[in-house]
Amino acid sequence: MIDRQTVEKIKDAAQIVEVVSEFVTLRKSGANYKGLCPFHNEKTPSFIVTPSRNTCHCFGCGKGGNPISFIMEHEQMTYPEALRWLANKYHIEIQERELTDEEKREQSERESMFIVNEFALKYFEDTLHNHPDGVAIGMQYFRQRGIRDDIIRKFQLGFSLNDRFAFGRAALQKGYKEQFITKVGICYKNDRGDLIDRYAGRVIFPWIGVSGKVVGFGGRKLDAATKGVQQKYVNSPDSEIYHKDRELYGIYQAKRAIAKEDCVYMVEGYTDVIAMHQAGVENVVANSGTALSNHQINILHRFTSNIVLLYDGDAAGIHAAMRGTDMLLAEGMNLKVLLLPDGDDPDSFARKHTASDFRKYIEEHQKDFIQFKTDLLLRNETDPLKRADAINSIIKSISMVVNPILRDTYLHDCVQRIGIAERTLIAQMNKFIRERKNGPATGGEEQGQVVQPAPVRTEVRLAVAEQDDAKGQQPSPVEQMIIQLVIRYGDKVVFENLEGEDGNTYNLTLAQFISYNLGTDGLALSSDIYNQILAEAVAHSGEPDFKAEQYFINHDDINISRLATDMTSERFHLADSQQPRNDAEALRQRALHLVLDFRMDYLERRLKDIRREISEVGSDVQRMRELMNEFKDTSELRNSLARKLGSNIIL
């Protein structure tokens, strides 16, 4: 773990102009710099670098941040990886906290395994390019598959000699320990204790993780040797540094393209990935024939929410396309499917067509997953029981969709396609939602009781509300303006020499004023991250070196840092399109008005909720009376507040 002092040293040293200039050609533009955005395609520069704030921001796509978040976004690195990248650039020695003996041992073993894998990658790659057998056998195989030399180099493909002792012998001669050679699974020991090369006689496909480290290998028997061989492919066994369900082949080569295109193509095998790169489609990865795991989905979700499953159109390809799809939907991924003509996989299809034709085909033939599943399961199906099972499967998939608007759109589309009453499909979807939350139902629905339309609609609303609560509400414009004020001026004193109950006098910063004002009525902002920013601004108020804007721009939480960078950029104007004067009276009036606006929003929402409850209360006279009284009291509060704000509300 990098110690706090070193992190601060890196933050102080990293200059945004110098960091961005590593990747973008910048030109001076007044006090700032301007260039073409590295995160999306554009012809007119809209990427602004601001040295005074040590931040960058694109006015086209909205991406940017401080030096750390820029490197994280551009290089698709984690926070510690970005810190190490910057430390290397500025020649800062990384000081890490003292590890325990157990941590040191584990870290040492992991590093040793990565070192062995790196040696193996270079050994296999060198064998392919420079050993006579590598050139005659391995390179000939790749060229017969139509793989160009530049792509061979890009994926660092290799070859393992037929001599089953060659690699082990070479590794031991170089001083690598047998313990780690077998731990990573490149070799195993036979009954006589000899080191045997697991990949002997195979072409090698290295697995490179997101961070660029070699985590494992795949080896393929050559075509002439595959007859009667059960294991055409052999992969690294699970180890401390490689778990097949946590890795994606090609992710290292694809990560920038995935982030830039905001989409990833998922294929089955190594050569499918390579063929698509050769056709100019670089945002592609493979899970090598296994069902997607949550770990793999989370890796992809770091870069994009959009995924296209790209498989051949035969029965096996269709089966592969169906695996793990509900899990993708449940994780909030937007899912499409593309099946190639029967008999072709991405590798064979790419070899039959030009790169432009291949790209055109995949762009024009993607199909939304729910539409794909509906067409697949219901096409020409007339058996009532089979149709019912198919419809159940489709509705279950729709119930997995996280976005409530998208889920509702799918449901309406299904009604049109399937021809079943909407209330029936809603009831079944709600049943799936409840079962995931509470377990299988045992009450009325299972016994065939009729579900009335009103309760069904209420269930849909409840399901949406539960998700909104889980994810947090979308902050209102007023809240955005409040938190922008806190980020920019939260440290500014807006009241001086206030007398407290203890007789002492105090100064009150803008952040403290807003927090106190909201707290008197037990109010809080709807966003967790907004509440955290306000709480931290209050906690640091009064510290002589605390400057809210710089503190939040350089925050350790990358989400807070990005939000602060965005809210201090020139595009993020306040409601009156003018920045407030930076004096106590102007800031105090601005904050007071925003807090009153926030209260008005709160009261309007509550009145709306009361109206809804009144419409649904039914014959409960006591509850109706309570709601009417609350409506009257809340309306009076709203009217009083409106007069303070000078608003002309007609009642």
C-alpha positions in Angstrom: 0.0 0.0 0.0 1.4 3.4 -1.0 1.8 5.6 2.1 0.0 8.9 2.5 3.1 11.0 2.3 4.1 9.5 -1.0 0.6 10.0 -2.4 0.7 13.7 -1.5 4.1 14.0 -3.1 2.8 12.5 -6.3 -0.2 14.8 -6.3 2.0 17.9 -5.8 4.4 16.9 -8.6 1.8 15.9 -11.2 1.1 18.8 -13.6 -1.9 18.4 -15.8 -0.4 20.0 -18.9 2.7 17.7 -18.7 0.5 14.6 -18.1 -2.0 15.3 -20.8 0.7 16.3 -23.3 1.9 12.7 -23.2 -1.2 11.7 -25.2 -2.7 14.9 -26.7 -1.2 17.7 -28.8 -2.0 20.9 -26.9 -2.0 24.5 -28.1 -2.1 27.6 -25.9 -5.5 29.3 -25.7 -5.4 32.3 -23.3 -4.6 31.1 -19.8 -5.5 27.5 -20.8 -4.6 24.8 -23.4 -6.8 23.2 -26.0 -6.6 19.9 -28.0 -8.6 17.1 -29.6 -10.3 15.0 -27.0 -8.6 11.6 -26.5 -11.8 10.0 -25.3 -14.0 10.5 -28.3 -13.6 11.3 -32.0 -13.8 15.0 -32.9 -12.5 17.3 -35.6 -12.8 20.6 -33.6 -10.8 20.7 -30.3 -13.1 20.8 -27.3 -10.7 19.4 -24.7 -9.5 22.2 -22.3 -6.6 21.9 -19.9 -6.6 24.4 -17.1 -3.2 24.8 -15.3 -4.6 27.0 -12.6 -6.9 24.3 -11.4 -4.6 21.4 -12.5 -7.6 19.9 -14.3 -8.8 19.0 -17.8 -12.3 18.8 -19.2 -13.9 17.9 -22.5 -16.9 20.1 -23.4 -18.0 17.4 -26.0 -18.2 14.2 -24.0 -17.7 15.6 -20.4 -14.7 13.5 -19.5 -11.6 14.8 -17.7 -10.4 15.3 -14.2 -7.1 15.8 -12.4 -3.8 14.1 -13.4 -4.7 10.9 -11.5 -8.2 10.6 -12.9 -7.1 11.4 -16.4 -4.6 8.6 -16.3 -7.1 6.2 -14.8 -9.6 7.1 -17.6 -7.1 7.2 -20.5 -5.0 4.2 -19.6 -7.9 2.3 -17.9 -5.9 1.9 -14.7 -7.0 1.5 -11.1 -6.2 4.3 -8.6 -3.0 2.7 -7.3 -1.8 1.9 -10.8 -2.3 5.5 -11.9 -0.3 6.7 -8.9 2.5 4.3 -9.8 2.4 5.6 -13.4 2.7 9.2 -12.3 5.4 8.3 -9.7 7.4 6.7 -12.5 7.0 9.8 -14.7 8.2 12.2 -12.0 10.9 9.8 -10.6 9.2 9.6 -7.2 10.2 6.6 -5.2 7.2 4.7 -4.0 7.2 4.3 -0.2 4.8 1.6 0.9 3.7 0.8 4.4 5.5 -2.0 6.2 3.9 -5.3 5.3 3.5 -8.2 7.8 5.7 -11.2 7.3 2.7 -13.2 5.9 1.9 -10.3 3.4 5.5 -10.1 2.4 5.6 -13.8 1.7 2.4 -13.8 -0.3 3.4 -10.7 -2.3 6.8 -12.2 -3.0 5.2 -15.4 -4.3 2.8 -13.6 -6.5 5.5 -11.4 -7.9 7.7 -14.4 -8.5 4.9 -16.1 -10.4 4.4 -13.0 -12.6 8.1 -12.9 -13.3 8.1 -16.5 -14.4 5.1 -15.9 -16.7 6.9 -12.8 -18.2 9.9 -15.0 -18.9 7.7 -17.7 -20.5 6.0 -15.1 -22.7 9.3 -13.8 -24.1 10.6 -17.4 -24.4 7.6 -18.6 -26.5 7.6 -15.4 -28.5 11.3 -15.7 -29.3 10.9 -19.4 -30.2 8.2 -18.5 -32.7 10.2 -15.8 -34.4 13.8 -17.1 -34.2 13.9 -20.9 -33.7 13.8 -22.9 -37.0 11.0 -25.1 -35.7 9.1 -22.0 -34.5 9.3 -20.3 -37.9 8.6 -23.5 -39.9 5.8 -24.8 -37.8 4.3 -22.1 -35.5 4.7 -19.1 -37.8 3.5 -21.2 -40.8 0.3 -22.1 -38.8 -0.5 -18.4 -38.1 0.1 -17.4 -41.6 -2.2 -20.1 -42.9 -4.9 -18.6 -40.7 -4.3 -15.3 -42.4 -2.9 -13.6 -39.3 -0.6 -10.6 -40.2 2.8 -10.2 -38.6 1.8 -7.0 -36.8 -1.1 -8.7 -35.2 1.1 -11.6 -34.1 3.4 -9.1 -32.4 0.4 -7.2 -31.0 -0.9 -10.3 -29.1 2.6 -11.6 -28.4 1.8 -15.0 -29.8 4.4 -17.7 -29.4 5.3 -21.4 -30.0 6.4 -24.2 -27.7 8.8 -26.8 -29.1 7.9 -30.4 -29.4 10.7 -31.2 -26.9 8.7 -31.6 -23.7 11.7 -30.8 -21.5 12.9 -27.6 -23.4 11.1 -24.9 -21.4 11.8 -26.4 -18.0 15.4 -26.8 -18.8 15.7 -23.2 -20.1 13.9 -21.7 -17.1 16.1 -23.6 -14.6 19.2 -22.5 -16.4 18.1 -18.9 -16.1 17.7 -19.3 -12.4 13.9 -19.5 -12.1 12.7 -21.7 -9.3 11.0 -25.0 -10.0 8.4 -24.1 -7.3 7.1 -21.2 -9.3 7.4 -22.8 -12.7 5.0 -25.5 -11.5 2.8 -23.1 -9.5 1.9 -21.1 -12.6 1.2 -24.3 -14.4 3.6 -23.9 -17.4 5.2 -27.2 -16.4 4.2 -30.1 -14.3 6.3 -33.0 -12.8 6.1 -36.5 -14.1 6.5 -39.7 -11.9 10.3 -39.4 -12.3 10.3 -35.8 -11.1 11.1 -34.3 -14.5 9.6 -30.9 -15.5 7.3 -31.4 -18.4 6.1 -28.6 -20.7 2.3 -28.4 -20.6 2.2 -26.7 -24.0 4.8 -28.8 -25.9 4.1 -28.7 -29.7 1.4 -26.0 -29.4 1.1 -22.4 -30.6 0.8 -20.1 -27.6 -1.8 -17.4 -26.8 -0.8 -15.4 -23.7 -3.5 -14.1 -21.4 -2.6 -10.5 -20.3 -4.6 -9.0 -17.5 -6.1 -5.4 -17.5 -2.9 -4.1 -15.8 -0.6 -5.6 -18.5 0.7 -8.5 -16.4 0.9 -12.0 -17.9 -1.6 -14.1 -15.9 -1.7 -17.3 -18.0 -1.4 -19.0 -21.3 -3.5 -21.0 -23.8 -1.9 -23.5 -26.1 -3.5 -25.0 -29.3 -2.5 -28.2 -31.0 -1.7 -27.6 -34.7 -4.3 -28.7 -37.2 -2.3 -31.7 -38.4 -1.9 -32.9 -34.8 -5.5 -32.5 -33.7 -7.0 -35.6 -35.2 -8.1 -37.9 -32.4 -6.9 -35.4 -29.8 -9.5 -34.5 -27.1 -7.8 -31.4 -25.9 -7.3 -29.2 -28.9 -6.7 -26.3 -26.4 -4.9 -26.4 -23.1 -5.2 -23.5 -20.7 -3.3 -22.5 -17.6 -4.7 -24.2 -14.5 -6.1 -22.0 -11.7 -3.4 -20.4 -9.6 -2.9 -17.5 -7.2 -2.6 -15.1 -10.2 -5.0 -16.8 -12.7 -8.6 -17.7 -12.4 -10.3 -18.4 -15.7 -13.7 -17.0 -14.5 -12.0 -13.6 -13.6 -10.1 -13.0 -16.9 -11.1 -12.0 -20.4 -8.8 -12.8 -23.3 -7.8 -9.6 -25.2 -8.9 -7.2 -22.5 -5.5 -5.5 -22.3 -5.4 -4.9 -26.0 -9.1 -3.8 -26.1 -9.6 -1.6 -23.0 -8.9 1.7 -24.6 -11.1 1.0 -27.7 -13.9 -0.3 -25.4 -13.8 3.0 -23.4 -13.6 5.1 -26.5 -16.4 3.3 -28.4 -18.5 2.8 -25.3 -19.2 -0.8 -26.4 -17.6 -4.2 -26.2 -18.1 -7.2 -28.5 -17.9 -10.6 -26.8 -16.8 -13.6 -28.8 -15.8 -17.2 -27.9 -12.2 -17.8 -28.8 -8.7 -16.5 -29.2 -8.7 -16.4 -33.0 -12.1 -14.6 -33.1 -10.6 -11.8 -31.1 -7.5 -11.6 -33.3 -9.5 -11.7 -36.5 -11.7 -8.8 -35.4 -8.6 -6.7 -34.5 -7.2 -7.5 -37.9 -10.5 -6.2 -39.4 -10.1 -3.0 -37.4 -12.6 -3.8 -34.6 -10.5 -3.6 -31.5 -13.2 -3.3 -28.8 -13.5 -7.1 -28.5 -12.8 -9.7 -25.8 -13.4 -13.5 -25.4 -14.4 -15.6 -22.4 -13.1 -18.7 -24.1 -16.3 -20.8 -24.2 -17.3 -20.5 -20.5 -20.4 -18.8 -19.1 -19.8 -15.2 -18.1 -19.1 -14.6 -14.4 -19.9 -11.6 -12.2 -16.1 -10.9 -12.0 -15.9 -10.7 -15.8 -19.0 -8.5 -16.1 -17.6 -6.2 -13.5 -14.4 -5.8 -15.4 -16.3 -4.9 -18.6 -18.6 -2.6 -16.7 -15.6 -0.4 -15.7 -15.3 0.5 -19.3 -18.8 0.4 -20.8 -22.4 -0.5 -20.1 -23.0 -1.7 -23.7 -22.2 -5.3 -24.8 -22.8 -7.2 -28.0 -22.6 -11.0 -28.0 -21.1 -12.0 -31.3 -21.3 -15.8 -32.1 -21.9 -18.1 -35.1 -25.5 -18.8 -36.0 -25.5 -22.6 -35.5 -27.1 -24.3 -32.4 -23.9 -24.1 -30.4 -23.5 -20.4 -31.2 -27.1 -19.7 -30.2 -26.6 -21.7 -26.9 -23.5 -19.7 -26.2 -25.4 -16.4 -26.8 -28.0 -17.4 -24.3 -25.6 -18.2 -21.5 -25.2 -15.6 -18.8 -27.5 -13.1 -20.5 -29.8 -12.7 -17.4 -26.8 -12.0 -15.3 -25.7 -9.3 -17.8 -29.1 -7.6 -17.6 -29.2 -7.8 -13.8 -25.8 -6.1 -13.7 -27.2 -3.1 -15.7 -25.6 -4.0 -19.0 -27.4 -3.0 -22.3 -27.3 -6.2 -24.2 -27.4 -6.9 -27.9 -26.8 -10.1 -29.9 -25.3 -10.7 -33.4 -25.3 -14.1 -35.0 -23.2 -14.6 -38.0 -24.4 -16.7 -41.0 -24.7 -20.4 -40.2 -21.3 -22.1 -40.4 -19.2 -19.0 -39.8 -17.6 -17.8 -36.6 -15.9 -14.3 -36.4 -12.6 -15.8 -37.5 -13.8 -17.6 -40.6 -16.3 -14.8 -41.5 -13.5 -12.2 -41.3 -11.3 -14.3 -43.6 -14.0 -14.4 -46.3 -14.8 -10.7 -46.2 -12.9 -7.4 -46.4 -12.4 -5.5 -43.2 -14.9 -2.8 -44.2 -17.6 -5.4 -45.2 -17.0 -7.2 -41.8 -17.5 -3.9 -39.9 -20.5 -3.0 -41.9 -22.1 -6.4 -41.2 -21.7 -6.3 -37.5 -23.0 -2.7 -37.3 -26.1 -3.5 -39.4 -27.1 -6.9 -37.9 -27.0 -6.3 -34.1 -30.3 -7.1 -32.5 -31.6 -6.1 -29.1 -31.5 -9.2 -26.8 -35.1 -9.2 -25.8 -36.1 -9.0 -29.5 -33.6 -11.7 -30.3 -34.9 -14.0 -27.6 -38.5 -13.4 -28.5 -37.9 -14.2 -32.2 -35.8 -17.2 -31.3 -38.2 -18.9 -28.9 -41.5 -18.0 -30.4 -40.8 -18.3 -34.1 -43.1 -20.9 -35.6 -43.8 -22.3 -32.1 -47.5 -23.4 -31.9 -47.5 -25.8 -28.9 -49.3 -24.0 -26.1 -47.1 -25.4 -23.3 -43.8 -24.6 -25.1 -45.1 -21.1 -25.9 -45.9 -20.6 -22.3 -42.5 -21.7 -21.2 -40.9 -19.4 -23.8 -42.9 -16.4 -22.7 -42.0 -17.1 -19.1 -38.3 -17.1 -20.0 -38.7 -13.9 -21.9 -40.5 -12.1 -19.1 -38.0 -13.4 -16.6 -35.2 -11.8 -18.6 -37.2 -8.5 -18.8 -37.6 -8.6 -15.0 -33.8 -8.6 -14.8 -33.4 -5.2 -16.5 -32.3 -2.6 -14.0 -33.4 0.6 -15.8 -37.2 0.8 -15.1 -38.0 2.9 -18.2 -36.1 0.4 -20.4 -37.8 -2.5 -18.6 -41.3 -0.9 -19.2 -40.4 -0.4 -22.9 -39.5 -4.0 -23.3 -42.7 -5.1 -21.6 -44.9 -3.0 -23.9 -42.9 -4.3 -26.9 -43.6 -7.8 -25.7 -47.3 -7.2 -25.5 -47.3 -6.2 -29.2 -45.2 -9.1 -30.3 -46.8 -11.9 -28.2 -50.4 -10.7 -28.1 -51.0 -11.4 -24.4 -52.7 -8.9 -22.1 -50.3 -6.4 -20.6 -51.7 -6.9 -17.0 -50.9 -10.6 -17.3 -47.3 -10.0 -18.3 -46.9 -7.3 -15.6 -48.2 -9.7 -12.9 -45.7 -12.4 -14.0 -42.8 -9.9 -14.1 -43.7 -8.7 -10.6 -43.8 -12.3 -9.4 -40.2 -12.8 -10.7 -39.1 -9.6 -9.0 -40.6 -10.6 -5.7 -39.2 -14.1 -5.8 -35.7 -12.8 -6.3 -36.2 -10.6 -3.3 -38.2 -12.8 -1.0 -37.9 -16.3 -2.4 -40.7 -18.2 -4.2 -44.3 -17.1 -3.6 -46.6 -19.3 -1.6 -49.8 -17.2 -1.6 -52.6 -16.2 -3.9 -50.8 -16.1 -7.2 -49.5 -19.6 -6.9 -53.1 -20.7 -6.1 -54.4 -19.0 -9.2 -56.1 -16.0 -7.6 -57.0 -13.1 -9.9 -54.6 -10.1 -9.6 -56.5 -6.9 -9.9 -55.1 -4.1 -12.2 -54.6 -1.5 -9.5 -52.4 -3.7 -7.3 -50.4 -4.8 -10.3 -49.6 -1.3 -11.3 -48.7 -0.5 -7.7 -46.3 -3.4 -7.7 -44.6 -2.0 -10.8 -44.2 1.4 -9.0 -42.9 -0.3 -5.9 -40.3 -2.3 -7.9 -39.1 1.0 -9.4 -39.0 2.7 -6.1 -36.9 -0.1 -4.6 -34.3 0.3 -7.3 -34.3 4.1 -6.9 -33.7 3.7 -3.2 -30.9 1.2 -3.9 -29.2 3.4 -6.4 -30.0 6.8 -5.0 -32.3 9.4 -6.5 -31.1 11.6 -9.3 -30.1 14.9 -7.7 -32.2 17.8 -8.6 -30.8 20.9 -10.3 -31.1 22.8 -7.0 -29.0 20.1 -5.2 -26.4 20.3 -8.0 -26.1 24.1 -7.5 -25.9 23.7 -3.7 -23.1 21.1 -3.9 -21.3 23.2 -6.6 -21.4 26.1 -4.2 -19.9 23.9 -1.4 -17.1 22.6 -3.7 -16.1 26.1 -4.9 -16.7 28.2 -1.8 -17.4 25.8 1.1 -14.4 27.1 3.1 -15.4 30.8 2.8 -16.6 32.5 6.0 -20.1 33.9 5.6 -20.8 34.8 9.2 -18.3 36.4 11.6 -18.4 36.7 15.4 -21.7 34.8 15.9 -22.4 34.3 19.6 -23.0 30.7 20.7 -25.0 29.4 23.6 -21.8 29.0 25.6 -21.1 32.8 25.3 -18.2 32.3 22.9 -18.1 33.8 19.4 -17.7 31.7 16.2 -17.2 32.1 12.5 -19.5 30.1 10.2 -18.3 28.9 6.8 -20.7 28.5 3.8 -20.6 24.7 4.2 -21.4 24.9 7.9 -24.2 27.4 7.2 -25.9 25.1 4.6 -25.4 22.0 6.8 -26.9 23.7 9.8 -29.8 25.2 7.8 -30.8 21.8 6.4 -30.2 20.0 9.7 -32.7 22.2 11.6 -35.5 20.4 9.7 -33.8 17.0 9.5 -33.3 17.4 5.7 -30.6 15.8 3.7 -29.5 15.8 0.0 -30.7 12.9 -2.0 -27.3 11.8 -3.2 -24.9 9.9 -0.9 -21.8 11.5 -2.6 -23.3 15.0 -2.2 -23.9 14.4 1.5 -20.3 13.1 1.9 -19.0 16.3 0.2 -21.0 18.5 2.5 -20.0 16.6 5.6 -16.3 16.7 4.7 -16.5 20.4 3.9 -18.0 21.0 7.4 -15.4 18.7 9.1 -12.5 20.6 7.6 -14.0 24.1 8.1 -11.8 26.3 10.2 -8.5 24.5 9.2 -6.2 27.2 8.0 -4.9 25.3 4.9 -8.3 24.0 3.8 -9.3 25.2 0.3 -12.5 23.4 -0.7 -12.0 23.5 -4.4 -8.5 22.1 -4.4 -9.4 19.6 -1.7 -12.3 18.0 -3.6 -10.5 18.2 -7.0 -7.7 16.2 -5.5 -9.8 13.9 -3.4 -8.8 10.3 -2.9 -12.3 9.1 -4.0 -12.0 9.3 -7.7 -15.8 9.9 -8.1 -15.7 12.9 -5.9 -12.6 14.2 -7.7 -14.3 13.8 -11.1 -17.5 15.5 -9.8 -15.5 18.4 -8.4 -13.6 18.8 -11.6 -16.8 18.9 -13.6 -18.5 21.4 -11.3 -15.5 23.8 -11.4 -15.3 23.7 -15.2 -16.5 26.7 -17.1 -19.4 24.9 -18.7 -21.1 24.2 -15.3 -22.8 27.6 -14.7 -25.1 28.5 -11.8 -28.8 29.0 -12.4 -28.6 32.7 -13.1 -25.7 32.1 -15.6 -23.4 34.3 -13.5 -20.8 33.2 -11.0 -21.5 34.8 -7.5 -19.3 37.4 -6.2 -16.7 35.9 -3.9 -17.7 38.0 -0.8 -19.5 36.9 2.4 -22.8 38.8 1.7 -23.2 37.5 -1.9 -22.4 33.9 -0.9 -24.7 34.0 2.1 -27.6 35.3 0.0 -26.9 32.7 -2.7 -26.8 29.9 -0.2 -29.9 31.0 1.6 -31.9 31.2 -1.6 -30.7 27.7 -2.7 -31.7 26.2 0.7 -35.1 27.8 0.4 -35.4 26.4 -3.2 -34.5 23.0 -1.8 -37.2 23.2 0.8 -39.7 24.2 -1.9 -38.8 21.2 -4.0 -39.2 19.0 -0.9 -42.6 20.3 -0.1 -43.8 20.0 -3.8 -42.7 16.4 -3.8 -44.5 15.7 -0.5 -47.7 17.3 -1.8 -47.5 15.1 -4.9 -47.0 12.0 -2.7 -50.0 13.0 -0.5 -52.2 13.4 -3.6 -51.2 10.0 -4.8 -51.9 8.4 -1.4 -55.4 10.1 -1.3 -56.2 8.6 -4.7 -55.3 5.1 -3.4 -56.6 5.3 0.2 -60.0 3.7 -0.6 -62.6 3.5 2.1 -60.3 4.2 5.1 -62.0 7.4 6.4 -59.5 7.9 9.3 -56.5 7.7 6.9 -58.2 10.0 4.5 -58.7 12.6 7.2 -55.1 12.4 8.2 -53.9 12.9 4.7 -56.2 15.9 4.1 -54.9 17.6 7.2 -51.3 16.9 6.2 -52.1 18.3 2.7 -53.5 21.5 4.3 -50.5 22.0 6.6 -48.0 21.2 3.9 -49.8 23.6 1.4 -49.6 26.4 4.0 -45.9 25.8 4.5 -45.4 25.8 0.7 -47.3 29.1 0.3 -45.3 30.8 3.1 -42.1 29.7 1.5 -43.2 30.8 -1.9 -43.8 34.3 -0.5 -40.3 34.4 0.9 -38.9 33.4 -2.5 -41.1 36.0 -4.3 -42.7 33.2 -6.4 -46.2 33.8 -7.9 -47.8 30.4 -7.3 -51.5 30.3 -8.3 -53.4 27.9 -6.1 
